[in-house]
Amino acid sequence: MFLISQTIEGYTHFTQGMLLFAFALLLRHYFSAYQRHYLRYWSFASAVFGLSEVTRFIAMQASPSLLPDYSLIIDSLLAVSLASQYLAIVFLAIGVFHITRGELPITAVRRLIYYGAITAGLVSVAAFSLVPELAHLESSIGLAAKFSVTGLAVVILSALIIRSAPAAVGPRLIATAFFLIGVKNLTVTFLILTTVFNIDLSLVLAIKALLNLTFLMLAALGVIIWLLESERNNTVMAIQRAEYLNTHDALTGVENREQLVNKIPVFIDYCRGNGRHLTVMLVGINRFKAINDMLGIRGGDRVLVELAERLTNFQPQPLAVARISGDVFAVMFDHLKRRSFILDLAEELLGRLQKTMQIDGRSINISCALGISRFPQHGTRAELLINKATIALANAKLIDNDSVIFYERGMDEPYTRLVDLEPDLKRALKEDEFLLYLQPFEEARTGELCGFEALIRWQHPTRGLIGPGEFLPFIEQLGMASELDDWVLEHAAQLIKRWQGQFDTLVPLAVNISAKHFQQPQLTQKLKDLLKKHNLSADLLELEITENVAMSDIKTGMNVISQLQGMGLKVAIDDFGTGYSSLAYLRRLPIDRIKIDRSFIAELQESDADATIVKALIRLSHGLGKRVVAEGVEKEHQHQLLKELGCDVIQGYYYSPPVAEAHAADMLARIQTQAAVSQ
């Protein structure tokens, strides 16, 4: 009976080892497919358990007659078997840790546990080998210790899985298999240590091995079912997420434009049936790009999230809140009829939105504008109401307008004209219909020509020559400003190149740069390439930017201007005095010239205030080592007063209007002739 039990036990160990190796390969395959870390560690556990079983089988089949050092070899094999079992328990525990915590223990902790498990197995074998009464680990005390440790560990792991894993069939099957293995091992421990029952130990171990096979197959079935359930749940969640994102904004969680457009007809039907008015408010953040530049993209996102929360929690509760574009949100109300009530509510809403925000430990104050459209006054369709509110918002964002504006009849005429002009402007760029006109700069002290400013004109095929005021605003709105700047810079460089071949004496040519172009990081490299392409000296090309462009992001503005000056290009601030900056910024900006806006020059003699401002600007600029240009000089008394105030350069119709290229070349020729005569 003993030999039969021992044979059954031995071959059961071998079969169990092979099955564990196969199970390890299956788990490894599932890990490659699903990238779940617990599968990887359970595959390690299965492989190491398999090694333990196969090692025990080899130890049981070894013959003392064939092995000269039989005891040493058997102890070594049993040491490997026991250390492998402890290490397998560790791998199982790490997998369960990942299931319950969603992460793995740190690498240092994992390595410490590995070394501890291996050491415990080796020390156990060594301890029993040194005791003469205990020949090897097959003694009752050794077996009891092994089975009690593994049994308690597996029972604890099963409890953790039941507590933390999803309440589904797969996790429960795995936990049940672990629990039964643990109970089986503890039962074997009890049977080994007790003397009440006269039971053949080899038979107990053989039955134990057979039960292991059964419980192992149950655990394998549980893993497969768990993966199938997990994938099904992931698929369902992905579908739900896709449906959510189809109707909601991913960043802020409020509804998106499509969902709002779908809802508005329902609101309109309700309002029509109940005699109510529907109010659509669009809220936009002023200068949101500057906020993004200051806080970074993630900081800007947090501003949008905070704004969405304030809109959602606003009282009275809106019918709907949606994000319809980058920094524009829509809010709808249906209980307001009187225009004054709507205006009061809009002002209250803006007040709530513009309260100080705490973003990344910084106090941020934002400025918002609000455009309003109404049903039935402004339309009966969703897109029409949104478009009208968009037009009102665009007007509210203009510098001189109120921050809350209702849509009014005629507001959309510029936008209609914009749509009509777009194909013409794109064709004009493609067909090279634009021209450069040049307005001279006069050196105030000597009255000599000291430079030109490049000004754009449009030679329309049917309308003739068109001034910049009729198309430049539309160029900005259509996002074509950078393209037009590139055209002007290229043609200005070509013009300077031609003049280099005609004249010995040249004067600088100033080019205006739009806000969008100035904020592009590749501007500096583009200008380097332009100068290199035409082999031009940097001092022959000057750049002009408005003060609002320079001040919108003072740090970036200073960096860009410094880079341009490092190339040898001069930079001037155009229209100074019309923006929101103070004279103190002049000290920080590394500019070469300041152009006083023509609005101060127009009333120079009639207005003491304007004369005082111009005088202060000139003195301050000179104190900072910057030259001053007065633009828009049209009358003799203006010219004379500016000279007396110490203005450096004068530009305007008094000296010369903008002229065509040929006329500008004649002016340069006269300078060259005068220089030759004086010699």
C-alpha positions in Angstrom: 0.0 0.0 0.0 2.8 2.4 0.9 4.6 1.8 -2.5 1.3 2.3 -4.4 0.6 5.6 -2.5 4.2 6.8 -3.1 4.0 6.0 -6.8 0.7 7.8 -7.1 2.1 10.8 -5.2 5.2 10.9 -7.4 3.5 10.8 -10.7 0.9 13.2 -9.5 3.7 15.7 -8.7 5.1 15.2 -12.2 1.6 15.7 -13.8 0.9 18.7 -11.6 4.3 20.2 -12.6 3.7 19.8 -16.3 0.2 21.3 -15.9 1.6 24.2 -14.0 4.2 24.9 -16.8 1.4 24.8 -19.3 -0.7 27.1 -17.2 2.3 29.5 -16.9 2.5 29.7 -20.7 -1.2 30.4 -20.9 -1.0 33.2 -18.4 2.1 34.6 -20.2 0.1 34.6 -23.4 -2.8 36.4 -21.7 -0.4 39.0 -20.3 1.0 39.7 -23.7 -2.5 40.2 -25.0 -4.0 42.2 -22.1 -1.0 43.8 -20.4 -2.3 43.0 -16.8 0.6 42.8 -14.4 -1.0 40.3 -12.1 -1.1 37.8 -15.0 2.6 38.1 -15.5 3.3 37.4 -11.8 0.8 34.6 -11.7 2.6 33.1 -14.7 5.9 33.3 -12.7 4.1 31.7 -9.7 2.8 28.8 -11.9 6.2 28.2 -13.4 8.0 28.2 -10.1 5.3 25.9 -8.5 5.8 23.6 -11.5 9.5 23.6 -10.9 8.8 22.7 -7.2 6.6 19.8 -8.2 9.0 18.4 -10.8 11.9 18.7 -8.4 10.0 16.8 -5.8 9.2 14.1 -8.4 12.8 13.7 -9.3 13.7 13.5 -5.6 11.2 10.7 -5.1 12.4 8.8 -8.1 16.1 8.9 -7.1 17.7 5.6 -6.1 20.4 5.5 -3.3 22.2 2.7 -5.2 22.8 4.9 -8.2 23.7 8.1 -6.4 26.9 8.1 -4.3 26.0 11.3 -2.5 22.3 10.5 -2.2 21.5 12.4 1.0 23.2 15.6 -0.2 21.4 15.5 -3.6 18.0 14.7 -2.1 18.4 17.6 0.4 19.4 19.9 -2.4 16.4 18.9 -4.5 14.0 19.3 -1.6 15.6 22.7 -0.8 14.9 23.9 -4.3 11.4 22.5 -4.1 10.6 24.3 -0.8 12.3 27.6 -1.9 10.4 27.5 -5.1 7.1 27.0 -3.2 7.8 30.0 -1.0 8.9 32.1 -4.0 5.7 31.1 -5.9 3.6 32.3 -2.9 5.4 35.6 -3.2 4.6 35.9 -6.9 0.9 35.1 -6.1 0.9 37.7 -3.4 2.4 40.4 -5.7 -0.3 39.6 -8.3 -3.0 40.0 -5.7 -1.4 43.2 -4.5 -1.7 44.6 -8.1 -5.4 43.5 -8.3 -6.3 45.1 -5.0 -4.1 48.3 -5.2 -3.9 48.8 -8.9 -0.1 49.1 -8.8 3.0 47.0 -8.0 5.2 47.2 -5.0 8.4 49.2 -5.7 11.3 47.3 -7.2 13.4 47.4 -4.1 10.6 45.9 -2.0 9.9 43.2 -4.6 13.6 42.1 -4.7 13.8 42.0 -0.9 10.8 39.7 -0.8 12.2 37.4 -3.4 15.5 37.1 -1.6 13.6 36.5 1.7 11.5 33.7 0.3 14.5 31.9 -1.3 16.5 32.3 1.9 13.6 30.9 4.1 13.5 27.8 1.9 17.2 27.2 2.0 17.4 27.8 5.8 14.5 25.5 6.5 16.3 22.6 4.6 19.6 23.4 6.3 18.0 23.3 9.7 16.3 20.0 9.2 19.4 18.5 7.6 21.5 19.4 10.7 19.1 17.6 13.1 20.0 13.9 13.2 16.5 12.8 14.1 15.1 14.5 11.1 16.7 13.0 8.0 15.1 15.4 5.6 12.1 17.5 4.9 9.8 14.5 4.5 9.7 14.4 8.3 6.4 15.2 9.8 7.6 18.5 11.3 9.1 19.7 8.0 6.0 18.8 6.0 3.7 20.4 8.6 5.7 23.6 8.5 5.6 23.7 4.7 1.9 23.0 4.4 0.9 25.4 7.2 2.8 28.3 5.8 1.5 27.8 2.2 -2.0 27.1 3.5 -2.3 30.2 5.6 -0.8 32.4 2.8 -3.2 31.1 0.1 -6.2 31.5 2.4 -5.2 35.1 3.1 -4.8 35.8 -0.6 -8.2 34.4 -1.4 -9.7 36.7 1.2 -8.0 39.7 -0.3 -9.3 38.8 -3.8 -12.9 38.4 -2.5 -12.6 41.7 -0.7 -11.1 43.8 -3.5 -11.7 42.2 -6.9 -15.0 42.8 -8.8 -18.0 40.8 -7.6 -17.9 38.5 -10.7 -17.7 34.8 -11.5 -14.0 34.8 -12.5 -12.6 36.4 -9.3 -14.8 34.3 -7.1 -13.7 31.1 -8.8 -10.0 32.1 -8.4 -10.6 33.0 -4.7 -12.5 29.7 -4.2 -9.6 27.7 -5.7 -7.0 29.5 -3.6 -9.2 29.0 -0.5 -9.6 25.2 -1.1 -5.9 24.9 -1.7 -5.3 26.6 1.6 -7.8 24.5 3.5 -6.4 21.4 2.0 -2.9 22.3 3.1 -4.0 23.2 6.6 -6.0 19.9 6.8 -2.8 18.0 5.7 -0.9 19.8 8.4 -3.5 18.7 11.0 -3.4 15.1 9.8 0.4 15.1 9.9 0.7 16.4 13.4 -2.1 14.5 15.1 -1.7 11.0 16.4 -5.4 10.3 16.9 -5.9 9.0 13.3 -3.7 6.2 12.2 -3.4 7.4 8.5 -0.8 6.4 6.0 1.1 9.7 5.3 1.9 8.7 1.7 -1.7 8.2 1.0 -2.6 11.6 2.4 0.1 13.2 0.2 -1.1 11.4 -2.8 -4.7 12.5 -2.3 -3.3 16.1 -1.6 -1.6 16.0 -5.0 -4.8 14.9 -6.8 -6.7 17.7 -5.1 -4.1 20.2 -6.2 -4.8 19.2 -9.9 -8.5 19.8 -9.4 -8.1 23.1 -7.7 -5.5 24.3 -10.2 -7.9 23.6 -13.1 -10.6 25.6 -11.1 -8.1 28.5 -10.8 -7.3 28.4 -14.5 -11.0 28.4 -15.4 -11.4 31.4 -13.1 -8.6 33.3 -14.8 -10.1 32.7 -18.2 -13.6 33.7 -17.1 -12.2 36.8 -15.3 -10.4 38.0 -18.5 -13.5 37.5 -20.6 -15.6 39.4 -18.1 -13.0 42.1 -17.8 -12.8 42.6 -21.6 -16.6 42.7 -21.8 -16.8 45.3 -19.1 -14.0 47.3 -20.8 -15.9 47.2 -24.1 -19.1 48.3 -22.4 -17.3 51.1 -20.7 -15.6 52.2 -23.9 -19.0 52.3 -25.7 -20.4 54.4 -22.8 -17.4 56.7 -22.9 -17.8 57.1 -26.6 -21.4 57.9 -26.2 -20.6 60.4 -23.4 -17.9 62.1 -25.5 -20.3 62.3 -28.4 -22.5 64.6 -26.4 -20.1 66.1 -23.8 -16.8 68.1 -23.8 -13.9 65.8 -22.7 -12.1 68.5 -20.7 -14.9 70.3 -18.8 -17.6 67.6 -18.7 -20.3 70.1 -19.9 -22.3 69.4 -23.1 -20.6 70.0 -26.5 -21.8 72.1 -29.5 -23.6 69.2 -31.2 -25.6 68.3 -28.1 -26.6 71.9 -27.6 -27.7 72.2 -31.2 -29.8 69.1 -30.7 -31.4 70.5 -27.6 -32.2 74.0 -28.7 -35.2 72.8 -31.0 -36.7 71.1 -27.9 -36.3 74.3 -25.9 -37.8 76.4 -28.7 -40.9 74.1 -28.9 -41.3 74.4 -25.2 -41.0 78.2 -25.2 -43.3 78.5 -28.2 -46.0 76.4 -26.5 -45.7 78.2 -23.1 -45.2 81.8 -24.3 -41.7 82.0 -23.0 -38.6 83.5 -24.5 -35.3 81.6 -25.0 -32.1 83.4 -24.3 -28.7 82.2 -25.6 -25.6 83.7 -24.0 -22.1 83.0 -25.3 -19.3 83.7 -22.9 -15.7 84.1 -24.1 -12.5 84.8 -22.2 -10.6 87.9 -23.3 -6.9 87.3 -24.3 -7.1 83.6 -23.4 -3.8 83.0 -25.3 -2.0 85.2 -22.8 -3.4 83.1 -20.0 -2.2 79.9 -21.7 1.2 81.5 -22.2 1.4 82.5 -18.5 0.1 79.2 -17.0 0.9 76.7 -19.7 -1.6 74.6 -21.5 -2.5 72.6 -18.4 -3.0 75.7 -16.4 -5.2 77.1 -19.2 -7.2 73.9 -19.1 -7.8 74.3 -15.4 -9.1 77.8 -16.0 -11.6 76.4 -18.5 -12.7 73.6 -16.0 -13.2 76.2 -13.2 -15.2 78.4 -15.6 -17.4 75.5 -16.6 -18.0 74.7 -12.9 -19.0 78.3 -12.2 -21.4 78.3 -15.1 -23.0 74.9 -14.1 -23.4 76.0 -10.4 -24.8 79.5 -11.3 -28.2 80.4 -9.9 -30.7 80.6 -11.3 -29.9 77.3 -12.9 -29.3 77.5 -16.7 -31.3 75.3 -19.0 -28.0 74.1 -20.5 -24.3 74.8 -20.3 -22.1 73.8 -23.2 -18.5 74.4 -24.5 -18.8 75.2 -28.2 -15.2 76.1 -29.0 -11.8 76.7 -27.3 -12.7 79.4 -24.7 -16.4 80.0 -25.6 -19.2 78.6 -23.5 -23.0 78.7 -24.2 -25.5 79.3 -21.4 -29.3 79.2 -21.9 -32.3 80.6 -19.9 -36.0 80.5 -20.7 -37.6 82.7 -18.0 -36.5 86.1 -19.1 -38.6 88.4 -21.4 -37.5 92.0 -20.5 -34.2 93.1 -21.9 -33.3 94.8 -18.7 -33.7 91.5 -16.8 -31.5 89.8 -19.3 -28.8 92.5 -19.0 -28.9 92.3 -15.1 -28.5 88.5 -15.2 -25.7 88.7 -17.7 -23.8 91.3 -15.6 -24.3 89.1 -12.5 -23.0 86.1 -14.5 -19.9 87.9 -15.6 -19.3 89.0 -12.0 -19.3 85.4 -10.8 -17.1 84.2 -13.6 -14.5 87.0 -13.1 -14.0 86.4 -9.4 -10.3 85.5 -8.6 -9.3 81.9 -9.4 -6.6 79.9 -7.6 -4.7 78.0 -10.3 -1.5 76.1 -9.2 -1.2 78.3 -6.2 -1.5 81.5 -8.2 -4.3 84.1 -8.0 -5.7 84.5 -11.6 -8.2 87.2 -12.6 -9.8 86.7 -16.0 -11.9 89.1 -18.1 -14.9 87.8 -20.0 -17.2 89.1 -22.7 -20.8 88.0 -23.4 -22.9 88.0 -26.5 -26.7 87.4 -26.5 -29.3 86.3 -28.9 -33.0 85.5 -28.3 -35.9 83.4 -29.5 -38.1 84.5 -31.3 -36.5 87.9 -31.9 -33.3 86.7 -33.6 -34.3 83.4 -35.2 -36.1 80.1 -34.8 -33.3 77.7 -35.6 -30.4 76.5 -33.4 -27.5 77.4 -35.6 -29.0 80.8 -36.4 -29.3 81.7 -32.7 -25.8 80.5 -32.0 -24.4 82.4 -35.0 -26.2 85.6 -33.9 -24.8 85.2 -30.3 -21.3 84.6 -31.8 -21.5 87.9 -33.7 -22.6 89.7 -30.6 -19.7 88.1 -28.6 -17.2 89.2 -31.3 -18.5 92.8 -30.9 -18.3 92.5 -27.1 -14.6 91.5 -27.3 -13.7 94.7 -29.2 -11.7 97.1 -27.0 -14.1 100.1 -27.1 -17.4 98.1 -26.7 -19.3 97.0 -23.6 -18.6 93.5 -22.2 -22.2 92.5 -22.7 -23.8 93.1 -26.1 -27.2 92.0 -27.6 -27.3 91.0 -31.2 -28.6 93.9 -33.3 -29.8 94.0 -36.9 -26.9 94.9 -39.2 -24.2 93.4 -36.9 -23.6 90.5 -39.3 -23.0 92.7 -42.3 -19.2 92.8 -41.8 -19.2 89.0 -41.4 -21.3 88.6 -44.6 -18.7 90.9 -46.4 -15.9 88.7 -44.8 -17.4 85.6 -46.5 -17.6 87.4 -49.8 -14.0 88.8 -49.6 -12.3 85.6 -48.5 -11.9 84.0 -52.0 -10.9 87.4 -53.5 -8.2 87.9 -50.9 -6.8 84.4 -51.3 -6.7 84.9 -55.0 -5.0 88.2 -54.6 -2.2 86.5 -52.6 -1.9 83.8 -55.1 -2.0 86.1 -58.2 0.4 88.7 -56.6 -2.2 91.5 -56.8 -0.8 93.4 -53.8 1.6 96.4 -54.1 4.1 98.0 -51.8 3.8 101.8 -51.3 6.5 103.6 -49.4 6.1 106.5 -47.0 9.3 108.4 -46.2 10.7 109.2 -42.8 12.2 112.7 -42.4 15.1 113.4 -40.1 13.6 116.3 -38.1 16.9 118.1 -37.4 18.2 118.2 -41.0 15.0 117.6 -43.1 16.7 114.7 -44.9 15.2 111.4 -46.0 16.2 108.8 -43.4 14.0 105.8 -44.3 10.8 104.4 -45.7 7.8 102.5 -44.2 6.4 99.7 -46.4 2.6 100.0 -46.7 0.3 97.6 -48.5 -2.1 98.3 -51.3 -4.4 96.0 -53.3 -4.5 96.4 -57.1 -8.0 94.8 -57.6 -8.6 93.7 -61.2 -12.0 95.4 -61.4 -12.1 97.9 -58.5 -8.7 99.4 -59.0 -6.3 100.4 -56.2 -7.7 99.7 -52.7 -6.4 101.1 -49.5 -5.4 98.9 -46.5 -8.4 100.0 -44.4 -10.8 98.2 -46.7 -9.1 94.8 -46.5 -6.6 94.5 -43.7 -9.2 94.0 -40.9 -10.6 91.1 -43.0 -7.1 89.7 -43.5 -6.8 89.5 -39.7 -10.2 87.8 -39.2 -9.5 85.2 -41.9 -6.2 84.2 -40.3 -4.2 85.3 -43.3 -2.1 87.9 -41.5 1.1 85.8 -41.4 0.8 85.0 -45.1 0.4 88.7 -46.0 3.4 89.5 -43.7 5.5 86.9 -45.5 4.5 88.5 -48.8 5.5 92.0 -47.6 8.8 90.8 -46.1 9.7 89.0 -49.2 8.9 91.9 -51.5 10.6 94.4 -49.2 13.7 92.2 -49.3 13.5 92.1 -53.1 13.1 95.8 -53.3 16.2 96.5 -51.0 18.2 94.1 -53.2 17.3 96.0 -56.3 18.2 99.3 -54.7 21.5 97.9 -53.7 22.3 97.4 -57.4 21.2 101.0 -58.3 22.3 103.3 -55.4 25.4 103.7 -53.3 23.4 105.3 -50.5 20.5 103.3 -49.0 18.1 104.0 -46.1 16.3 101.4 -44.0 12.9 100.0 -44.9 10.4 99.4 -42.1 7.8 96.6 -42.2 4.9 96.1 -39.9 4.5 92.7 -38.3 1.0 91.4 -37.2 0.3 90.1 -33.8 -0.1 86.5 -35.0 3.2 86.6 -36.8 5.1 88.2 -33.9 3.9 85.4 -31.6 5.2 82.6 -33.9 8.4 81.0 -32.5 9.8 80.6 -36.0 9.7 84.3 -36.8 13.4 84.8 -35.9 14.6 81.9 -38.1 12.4 83.0 -40.9 14.0 86.5 -40.9 17.5 85.0 -40.8 16.7 82.9 -43.8 15.3 85.9 -45.6 18.4 88.0 -45.1 20.6 85.1 -46.1 18.6 84.4 -49.2 18.9 88.0 -50.5 22.3 88.6 -49.0 21.1 91.7 -47.2 22.5 93.6 -44.3 20.2 93.5 -41.2 20.4 97.3 -40.7 18.5 97.8 -43.9 15.3 96.1 -42.6 13.4 97.4 -39.6 10.3 95.9 -37.9 7.4 97.7 -36.4 4.9 96.2 -33.9 2.0 97.8 -32.1 2.4 98.2 -28.3 -0.6 95.9 -27.6 1.2 93.1 -29.4 4.4 93.7 -27.4 2.5 94.0 -24.1 0.1 91.1 -24.5 2.9 88.8 -23.2 5.7 91.1 -21.9 8.1 88.2 -21.2 7.7 86.6 -24.7 7.7 90.0 -26.3 11.0 91.0 -24.7 12.6 87.6 -25.7 11.5 88.0 -29.3 12.7 91.6 -29.6 16.0 90.7 -28.0 16.5 87.9 -30.5 15.7 90.2 -33.4 18.1 92.8 -32.1 20.7 90.1 -31.8 20.4 89.6 -35.5 21.1 93.3 -36.1 17.4 94.2 -36.8 16.0 97.4 -35.3 12.5 97.2 -33.7 10.0 100.1 -33.3 6.8 100.3 -31.2 4.0 101.6 -33.5 1.0 103.6 -32.4 2.4 104.1 -28.9 -0.1 105.7 -26.5 -3.2 103.9 -27.7 -2.8 100.6 -25.9 -3.0 99.5 -22.3 0.7 99.8 -21.4 2.3 102.4 -19.3 5.4 104.5 -19.9 7.2 102.3 -17.4 7.2 99.4 -19.9 9.5 101.5 -22.2 12.3 100.9 -19.7 11.9 97.1 -20.0 11.3 96.7 -23.7 14.6 96.5 -25.7 13.3 98.6 -28.6 15.1 101.2 -30.7 12.3 103.6 -31.6 8.9 104.7 -30.4 6.2 106.0 -32.9 3.8 108.4 -31.3 0.3 107.6 -32.5 -1.2 110.1 -34.9 -4.1 110.8 -32.6 -1.8 112.8 -30.3 -0.3 114.7 -33.3 -3.7 115.7 -34.8 -4.6 118.1 -31.9 -1.0 119.0 -31.0 -1.4 122.8 -31.1 -5.1 122.9 -30.0 -4.8 120.5 -27.0 -2.4 121.3 -24.2 -2.9 117.8 -22.8 -1.7 116.2 -26.1 1.3 118.6 -26.2 2.2 117.7 -22.6 1.9 113.9 -23.4 4.1 114.2 -26.5 6.7 116.3 -24.7 6.8 113.8 -21.8 7.1 110.9 -24.3 10.0 112.5 -26.1 11.9 113.4 -22.9 11.4 109.9 -21.4 12.3 108.1 -24.6 15.5 110.2 -24.9 16.3 109.4 -21.3 16.1 105.7 -22.1 18.2 106.1 -25.2 15.4 105.5 -27.7 14.5 107.6 -30.8 11.1 109.1 -31.2 9.0 109.1 -34.5 5.9 111.3 -34.9 3.5 109.9 -37.4 0.5 111.6 -39.1 2.2 115.0 -39.4 0.2 117.0 -41.9 0.6 120.7 -41.1 3.5 123.1 -40.8 2.8 124.1 -37.2 2.8 120.4 -36.2 6.1 120.0 -37.9 7.6 123.0 -36.3 6.4 122.2 -32.8 7.7 118.7 -33.0 11.1 120.0 -34.0 11.1 122.4 -31.1 10.1 119.5 -28.7 13.1 117.5 -29.9 11.3 114.8 -31.9 13.9 112.8 -33.9 12.0 111.6 -37.0 8.8 112.9 -38.6 6.5 111.0 -40.9 3.3 112.3 -42.6 1.8 114.0 -45.6 3.6 117.3 -44.7 6.8 115.7 -45.9 5.4 113.1 -48.3 2.4 110.8 -48.7 3.0 107.1 -49.5 4.5 106.8 -52.9 5.0 104.1 -55.5 8.3 102.3 -55.8 9.4 104.3 -58.8 8.9 107.6 -56.9 10.8 106.3 -53.9 13.7 105.4 -56.2 13.7 108.9 -57.5 14.0 110.2 -53.9 17.0 108.0 -53.4 18.5 109.1 -56.7 18.3 112.7 -55.5 20.1 111.9 -52.3 22.8 110.2 -54.2 23.1 113.2 -56.6 23.2 115.7 -53.8 26.0 113.6 -52.1 28.0 113.6 -55.3 27.6 117.4 -55.7 28.6 118.1 -52.2 31.8 116.1 -52.7 
